[in-house]
Amino acid sequence: MRMYKAAEKMHRRAIKIKESLLGPDNFELALSLGHLASLYNYDMKRYDDALPLYLRSIDIALKMFGPAFSGLEYDYRGLIHLNTVTNQTDECMKYLVKLQDWIDLRQAGSNTLSQGSHLTGAPQSGQSTKQVLKSVRQTQ
């Protein structure tokens, strides 16, 4: 049985709680916004309701983590789907370009890291989490 209404109610409740406890620009809130947007987009076909949620999730992620943040892919792909099924070709192309830019940023970052990090205290392969935390604390 598909319980979309119950899922929507739980997502809305999570959003309300997170926003009141963590504030309007918190990453946990952005995750919940993206989850509700995807429920609307893929399962309930409520595209007009999904759009502002995706955009707000992206806005929060960009503010907090910048344009190469891994979580942006999920929302960009959701917007591509939404704009494809609603025949919004220009908007679809806009988010395809954003997704490609994001992929390029991620690959550039991956290449930089594979060539060696220039960050003081950056984790070395094979280090445990405890060792990484210790090295980061020592550099502060």
N, C-alpha and C positions, 0 to 999 in steps of 0.2 A: 504494500500500500504506500502510495506517495503522500507524504505528510508535509507538503510544502508550506501550508499555513502555519503549522506548528513550528517548523524550522524558521520561518520568517519571524514569528513571535519571539523565539529564543534569540535570534540574531539581533533583533531590535532591542531586546532587553539587555543583551551584552553590550551593545553600543551605548545605551543610556548609562549603564553602570560604569563602563570604562571612561566615558566622557566626563561624568561627574567626579570620579575618583582621580583620573589621570590627566584630565584637561583635553582641550580640543585639538592639540597637535601631538598626540602620543602615538607611537608606533603600534602599540596593541590595539588602539582604536582604529588605526588604518587597516590593520589585518581584518578586523571585524567588518569594517565598511566594504572591503574587497570581497569578503565571503558573502555578505548579503547581496552585493552587486552581482556576483556570479550565480547565486540562487535565482535572482530575477532574470538574468541574462540567459542562462542555459536551461533552466528548468521551468520557470514560470512565464517566460517570453514577455516579461515586463520591461522592455528596453528603455522606456522613458524614465523608469524608476532606477534602473541600473546605472545609467550614464552619470548623474551627479555623484553617486557613491564612488564609482571608479575614479572620477576626477579628483574628488576630495582625498581619496586614498593615495593617489599619485602625488598630490600637492604635499601631503604630510611626509611621505617618503622622501621626496626631493629636498624638502627643508631639513629633514633630519640626517639623511645619509648621502645625498647628492645623486647625480645622474647615472652613476654606474652601479647603484644598489641592486642587488640580486632580486629583491622582491618586486621590482618594477615590471619584470617580464610578465608576470601573472596578470597584472592590470592592463598592460598594453595589449596582450593577446585577447583579453576580454573585450576591450574596446574595438579591436579589429573584428572580432566575431560579431559584436553588436552592430557595427556599421556595415558589415557585409550583409547580414540578414535583413537590415532595414534599407538596403540599397543607397547608403550614404557614401558614395564612391570617394568623394574628396576627403571626407573625414577618415575613411578607411585607409586611404593612401597616406594621410598625415600620420596615423599611428603605425603604419608599416614602416615609414621613414624613421619614426621615433624608436621603434623596435630595432631596426637595423643600426641606428646610431648607438643604442644601448649595447647591442652585440659587439660593435666595434670598440666601444669603451671597455667592455669586459675583456675582450681579447687583448687589447693593448695593455690593460692592467695585468693580465695573466702573463703576457710576454715579459713585462717589466719584472714581475716577481720571479719568473723562471730564470731570469738573468742575474738574480741576486738582489736582495733588498738593500736599500740605502738607509733604512730606518734604524735608528739606535734601538737595540733591544728587540728587534724583530725576531720572531720565533724561527728557529732552525729546524729542519726536518729531523724527526726522531725525538724531539723534545716532548716530554709529558706536559700536560696542562699546568701542573704544579711548577715545573721548571720554567715555563713561559711566564707565569705570573710572578715568579721570583725575579726573573731577569727584567721584567717591566718595572717592578717596584724598585729595583736597584737603579734604574735610569731616571727615576722621578726625583 
